């Protein structure tokens, strides 16, 4: 759908989007190019959370009846994410093909299937390529390893750290694995981990970039030199303050407009930073590339492939009003994230049990609970301390 037709269509059917245009003094009939669209302020995840609270369930951005959708998900925020009733709505086919996935492959999908969209979105992409899919999700590693061995599964999608864990579990069980190609997103792939996977039989270890709201926004080719930008989304690198596009090579926020007639996700800021590389790629593809992940704006962090916002942590900890000093600490060892919450209080087994359950239920993370002295958590300590490195 052409941009001008898309904007007019969304403005006439999605009242929340129509209000965005009105607040920006924009006439939908006047928006014909990406340059025209740049007058529309960038929105981010926090905005979507507020819009959906004010006008549930989709903040006025859905341009069709909810019953016309294929699936409805809820990603951290919480944010309700619609999936249109079309094949490969999240558009991962091109990324998987670039990683040499093809018809006849048997792939295990180790992204989560519960409420969040990652499992279903990659299942759609794998089907679009022609792969048979094992819906593995996360957990039950011994059972998964036996399935991988028995069916001679040759392809994997999921977190790179989780594939490493499966390979180590297979060695522990003395079972041979046959995975030779893999595609990762939601977690960085450090060079050291890519090398480790290559040394353990995974010949192709490629990464891509996407979000729960947007799907595929970039992917590696055989040159492994940045993320090729797919042609089915408008992606801009924008100044984090003005929201205006930056020249190629300058680092800014990845801002996305989807050409989706059912959902008005227009000028959506992912919070992730990158830059555009306009140089030709050795693979021969002519698309522009992003230079990879260059960090994030704002306070949210990604842990084990899931976003964690300080607001979410504060909401959970507010259930324990007697605890005035606490801090989440994220570390990484052996290419695995560890999540702990330090509490300035005396050791209390019952309190520890209740905190563990509240964090598990409210944040979907299993946390190590540590009781520490008040001196170890200054009054001005940030709610989340990220001590990870990505060598």
C-alpha positions, 0 to 999 in steps of 0.5 A: 500500500502506498504511503499516502493511501495508507495514512488516509486509510488509517486516519479514517479508521483508527481514531487514536491515529487520527488524533495524533495527526490532529495534535500535530496539525497534519492533514492526512491528505497532505502526507505523501512521502516520508519527508511529509511524515517527519512532522509527526512526533515519534511515539514509543513503548511508554506512549503505547502503554498510556494510549492503551490504558486510556483507550483499551485495548489498542489505544485507538490505533486498530483499524479493523474489528478485533475479531478480524485479527489472527492473533492478539498478544501482550508484550511487556509494558503491558502492550497489546499487539495485534497480528493481521490475518495474513501469512508471515505478518511479521515478515521474517521470511527474508531474514531466514532465507538469508540464513540459508533456511529453506524447504525441507529443513526441520527447525526448532523454535525456542522463542516463547509461545505464551502471550508474547508474540515471538514464538508465533511470529517466527513460526509464521516465518519458518512456515513461509520459508517451507520449514517443518517447525517444532514449537519448543519454547523455553524450558524442558531442555532434556526433552528438547535435546532428545527431540533434537537428536531423535528427529535430527533437527538441523535448524534453530531459532531463538536466543543464542544463549539458549542454543548454547545451553541446549548444546551443553545439555546434549553433551551432558546426556551424550547425545549428538545434535545436528543443528547446522544453521541458526537465527537469533534475535532479542539478545546480542550475539557477541563474537565470542559466542558466535565462534563458540557455536561455530566450533560446536557444529553450528556452521551458520549463526546469524542474528537479526533485529526486530521488536514485538510490535514491528517484527523484522527490521533487519538481518545479517547476510553471509557477510555478517556485516550489519543488518540489511533493512527489509523493503517492507517497512519504512525505517529511519535513523532519527535524532533522539531529541528532535525525531528528525532523520539523521545523515547516513553514518550518524547514530540515532534511534531506529524509528519505524513505520509499518505498511499495515492497513489494520494497525496504525504503527507510524513513526514508532521509536524502538528505543534502540540505537543504530546508524545507516551504512550505505556502502555496498555489501559483499553479498550483492544485496542492494538494500541499506544496512544498519550498523548493528546495535549501538545501545538504547535510549531510556531506562528499559533493559533487555534481560533474557530476550525480554524488556524490563522497565524500571516502572514495572519493577517499581510496581512489583516492589510497591507491594512491599511498602516496608522495603524502602531500599532495593535494586535489581542487578543484571550480570552475565557469565558464560553467555547467560544473563543472571537477574538478582534483586538486592534488598536492604533488610534482614534475611527473612525466609518467608519474605524471600519466598513472597518476593520471589513469587511476586517478581516471577508473577509480575515480571515473568523473571525468576530472580535471586533474592539477596538481603544486603546492608543499607550501605550497599544500596545508596538512597539515590541508587538506580532501580536497575543496575546493568553490569553486563558486557558483550565481548 
